[in-house]
Amino acid sequence: MDRKTIGPLLAIFGVALCFGSLFYILPIPGFYIISLFMIFFSVVLVGVGAAFARGADSSLEIPSDDCYYCKGTGKIKSGAMFDICPRCGGSGLARPDDAE
């Protein structure tokens, strides 16, 4: 399964785990700390599932070769005219230190 289909399942499981630990495990006197850890874990699951479902994690894997300042055009708009991009020097390519 790919991340777009796993994401909503993780989010739904996280919500169910949160409600289950909040209403069923938290009232038990000896399981207070375990319930709090389960609630924390469920919140992390919901966040990761939502990121997978929206595709927010895909930008982390694919490096860009274009300059982020001019978006690869090599020129920026300065008033009514276009000037050479000061970040890439007009090449449109990302600098080696941009990836760090």
N, C-alpha and C positions, 0 to 999 in steps of 0.2 A: 504494500500500500504506500502511496506517496503522502507527502506531508499535508497536502490540501484536504485529504480525507481523514487523516489521523487527527488533525487539529480540532475539528468540532467534537470528535469523540473524547479527546483529552479534556476539553473544556466541560463537556457534560459530565464526565466522570469526576472532575474536580468539584463541580457544584454539588453533585450527589454526595461525594465524600465529605464536603464541608457541612452540609446539612445533617448528614448522618452522625458525624462526630460531634456536632454542636448540640443536637437534640437527643441523641441516644447514649453517647459515650461520656459527654461532659457531666451529666448529672450523677454518674456513678462516682462515689467518693474516692476510690483508689486510682482512678484513671484520669485525673485532672491534667497532669503534664502530658500524658500520651495523647489526650484529646487536643491539647494546644499544638503539639507537633503535627498531628494529622490535619488540623485546620491550616497551619502554615504550609504544609505540603500540598493541600488542595488548592490554596491560592496560587502557588507556583504552577501547578498543573493547569489552572485556568489561564494564567498569563502565557504559558508556553503554547497551549492549545490555540489561544486567540492569535498569537504571533504566527503560528503555522498556518492557520486558516486564512489569515489576511495576506500571507506571503511576505511578511516583514523580514523574515530571516533570509530570503533569497539575495538581498543586496549585500549580505555579509560574505557570501561565497564567491561572487563574481567581481574581480577587480576591474576597475575602469581604466582605460588607456587615454581617455580624454581629460583635458584640463578642466578642473571643477569650476574655475573662475569664469571662463568664456564658453564652457560646455563644448569644447573641441573646435570652435570656429576660428580661433586665433585673433579675433577682434572683439572689442567691447564698445558699447555705445557711450559716447562722451558728449552729452548735449545733443546736437543735431548731427554730429559727425561720428565716424567710427575710428577708433585708435587701436594700435597694436596692444594685445593683452600683456600686462606687465608680469603676469605669473609665468606664462609659458614662452614669452618672447615672440608670439605670433605663430608658433608651430602647431598649437592646438593639442599637443601631447602633454600628458601629466609628467611632472618632474619626479625623479626617483625618490625624493624625500616625502612626496605626498602620500605614499602607500604606508608609511610608518604610523 
